[in-house]
Amino acid sequence: MNTLLMSVYAMMKSMFGEEEGQDLIEYALIIVVFVLVAIVGLNLLGPLVSQMWTDIATELGG
């Protein structure tokens, strides 16, 4: 995963050779990291939340 982020960073840095775009690239990478963490978290917690709602529906007789 770290290699992927570095390659994305290198690609974006080569696209924006000027220093002015550096902040934009860094913010974009931070957003990418947050999105990846959210996707992994949802994939891990999704089945647990689904089971919780199923248990609640069963208890309520639905």
Secondary structure, DSSP 4 states (H G I P E B T S, - for coil): -HHHHHHHHHHHHHH--SGGGHHHHHHHHHHHHHHHHHHHHHHHHHHHHHHHHHHHHHHTT-
